[in-house]
Amino acid sequence: MFSRNALVVAVAVLAAGGVSAAELVGVHGTSTRFTSTMEATVGDKPVRLLLTGAAVRQKVFVNVYAVASYVQEGVAVRAPEGLAEVDCVKRLHLVMERAVEGKDMAAAFQAAIRANYPEPAFAAEVEQLTRMIQGDAAKKGDHIFLTHQPGVGLHCNMPGKADFTIRNPAFSRAVWDIYLGKNNLGEGIKKGLVSRVAQ
C-alpha cells in the first residue's frame, strides 16, 4: 500500500502533466515518493521527463523538503555539472516535509543563489523570485515545480498559489546550482539528484 505522501505526489504529477506506467521511487530518509517519469507542457507541446535522482533537504537534522530532478527524455546527463548546465526542458520537483513561511522560503532561496552568484548578478531575477514567493506560506505536503524552458526562462509553480515565469533562461543555471553548484546545499543532495544517471 502506498503511503499518503506517495499518493499525494502521484496525484500532483498527474495534475501537473500526466504519467504513463511510471514507477514510484523512494527517497532515503522520508516517506515521499517520486514518479520515474512525468510530462511537462512547454509551448503547448508535451515533453516527457525522466527522473535523474532525488534527495532530502534537511536543516538542523529536520527534513524541510524532498526534491527530485527530471530531465527531457533523450538528453544524456553524466554528472551534476552537466545537469546544471544542460539547456533542455528540465524540472526540480519539491515536496514540503514541513510548513515554511513565505518570507523564510524567499530568504532561503536568495541566500542559496547568492552563495554562487554574489550581487549584483541576477538582481532583477532574484528580486522577482523572492517577491513572488514571500507572500505564500508552504504547508507540509505542498508541491513546488521549477521548470527550465529553453529560450524562455524559469517557470515556477506552486499549485493553488504562485504561478509565474522569470524570463531569463540563464537564471535557471543559478537555481540548479543551489543543489549542484560549487557552493551547494550539501553533497548528499548533489549526489542524490544524479543517482539514476550514469556518472
N, C-alpha and C positions, 0 to 999 in steps of 0.2 A: 504494500500500500504506500502511495506517495505521501510525503509529509505535506502539511499545509503550505509551507513555503514553495515546495516543488510545484504544487498545483497552481499557486498564485503566479509563479514565473511562467508556467506553461500557458496560462490564460492571457497574461500580459503580452507574451510573444505573439500569440495568435492575433491579439488585438493590434499589435504593432505592425504586423505584416504577414503573419502566417507561417506555418511549418508543415513539412510533409515527412512523415516517418522519421522524425528526429528522436534521438535518444536523449535522456536526461543525464547530465554529467554532474557528479558531486564535487564539492569543494571542501578540502580539508579544513576542519575547524568550525563548520557551520552546516546547518541542515538545508541551506539554499541549494537548488539545483538549476543548471542552465541547459537549454536545448543545444544540441550539437550543430544545428542549422537554424537559420531564421531568414526572413526576407525583409529587405528594406525597399522602399519606393523612392526612387531618385529621378526627378524629371518625368514623373508619371510612368516610369518603367520599373518593373520589379527586378531586384538584384538579389541573388541568393548569396548568403553569407555563411561562412564556416567558422566554427569555434576554434580559436588558436590556443586558448587556455583560460584559466580563472584563478582567482586568489581572494584573500580576505584582507581588508584594511582594518588594522587594529590601532587603538590609541590607549596607552596605559593598560595593555592586556585585555581591553574590552573591544569586541567587534563593533565597528562602525558601519561598514557595508561590505558586501561581496561584490566583486567586479569581474566581468567576463569580457574577453576581446574577441571580435569577429572580423574576418577579412573576406573580401569578394572572392567567390569561388573561381578557381583557376589561376589566382595570383600566388606565386611562390614567395613564402616568407621563411627565412632561415635563422634569424636572430632578433633579439629585441630592437636593435638599431634599425634593422630592415623594416620591422613592423611600424616603428615610429615614423619613418621617412617615406614609406611607400605611398604613392599618390593614386589610390583606388578607393572605391567605396569601402569603408571600414567603420566599425562601431565599438564603443565601450558601453556595456550594459551594467549599471549599478543597481543593486537591490539593498535598500537600507536595512540594517540589522538593529538600529535604534533610532529614536527620534533626534533630530538635529534642527536647531533654529536656523532660519534662513540666513540671518546675519553671520552666524558661526560658519555655515557652509560656504558662504561667499568669501569670508575671510580665509578659510582653509584653502579654497581653490586659488585665491590670489597669492597667498604665501607659497603654495606649491609651484605655481607658474614662475614666480619671481626667483625661486631657488635656482632656476636655469636661465631665466631671461630677466635680468635686472632692469629697472626703469631706465629709460623711457620706452623700452621695447614693448610693442603691442599695447600701448597705453589706452587707446580707444577701445580695443577689443576686450581688455581686462575690465575696463570700466563698464562696458555693456554687459559682460557676463555677470559681474558682481551685482550690478543694479537689477538685472532681471531675476536673479535667484534669491536675493536677500529678503524679498517680501513673502516667500513661500517656505514655510517650515516643512521639513521632510519627516514623515512618520515612519515608524517601523513597518516594513513591507512595501514601502513606496519604491517605484522604479524610476530610474533616470537613464535616458538614452542619449548618447553623444555620438553623432554620426558625421563622419567626414564625407563631404560631397565634392568630388574633384571639380575644379573650376568655379565653385560656388562658395564653399566655406564650411563652417561647423554648424550643424543643426542640433539644437538642444531641446529635448522634450521630457517633461515630467507630466505623464498623463493626468489630466484633470487640473493641471496647474500651469506651469510655464511651457511655452512652445515658441521658439524663436530661432533665427539663423544669424550667425555672426559672419558677415560676408567678407571673409579674408581666408582663402584656403591655407595660407602659410600658418595661420593661428592654430590649426589643428595639430601641427607638429608640437607646439608648445604644450597643448593639453595632453597629447600622448607621452610627452617627455616627463610629465608628472609621475608616470609609472615606469617609463622605460629609459629615461634620460640619465645623465651622469649623476645628477642630484635628485634621486627618485625617492619614493615613499617607502622603499625597502627592497632589498634584493630578493626576498621571498616572493613579493608581488611581481617583480620584474621577471623572475624565472617562471612563476606560475602562469603568467599571461601568454607565454610561448611554449607551455609544456606539451602541447599537442602538435607541434610542428617540428620538422627536422632541424637539428642545430648544426 
